[in-house]
Amino acid sequence: MSITAAQVKELRERTGSGMMECKKALVDAAGDMDAAAEALRKAGMAKADKKAGRIAAEGMIAIEVSDDGMTAAMVEINCETDFVAKKEDFQNFTAAIARRVLSDNPADTGSLLAMPLNDGDATSIEDARKALIAKIGENIAVRRFVRMEGKGMIASYRHGVRIGVLVDQTGADAALGKDLAMHIAAHDPRPVCVSEDQVPEAMVAKERDIFTAQARESGKPDHIIEKMIEGRIRKFLGEITLLGQSFVKDPDQTVGKLLNAAGAEVLGFERMELGEGIEKKTENFAEEVMAQVKGG
């Protein structure tokens, strides 16, 4: 039967599939729009399943903050190439997921995937993900998310699409809040926690063992070795805790002193960097942020 250009256009807008795929589906379905859409959906699912094993280490970090500034969501959605990460369809998909995390507070990724992508939409995030894979031809992964319910006001910062930071703080104005978030994004080493009392005991014990072995090789007396070890532990704790780190915009003062002077307090933070733990080309985005901070 004859399939009109208007029918092809309608199916393409409805499914996001290519023009030739839409025309073939309509021909196979004898012009039945619903049947053609269902056939394309199933074909898209099959394509998505085939691409599931491909490494997706590019993508973007997205952040959504509530109107009152007390709740925020941050998500990492991955694709295979930077080219796709820049596409509007991918960015809209990622932003919609961040909004869903903010509004619905899913328990885990599985729960999130079962939720609708947009309010009033029957399409789940998982079905939307597979449909987008079929459309763009790359694997897409909803990798992780965090949702922060602040005890104070939440400051946020996103460096491009690759690093995202949320900071739960009290007493800081908007400028200081952003500076704190930028510091967490830029500092190397990145802060593990806010203060020394929050550092895991196992982490301290591991470093103490390393420092002890190094100090023993010096051949110095035990009481000197013990002082050397304690000095290195103090230095280590200062390097990995937010309050102990030198502030990136003013290395002559620590973040702790900066907060004390402003009458502010950091209650907690979250940091995400795109592709952490995924095998991919090595890039130092923290250095990139540091260069921007120093230039600002």
Order of alpha helices (4+ residues) and beta strands (2+ residues): alpha-alpha-alpha-beta-beta-alpha-alpha-alpha-alpha-beta-beta-beta-alpha-alpha-alpha-beta-beta-alpha-beta-alpha
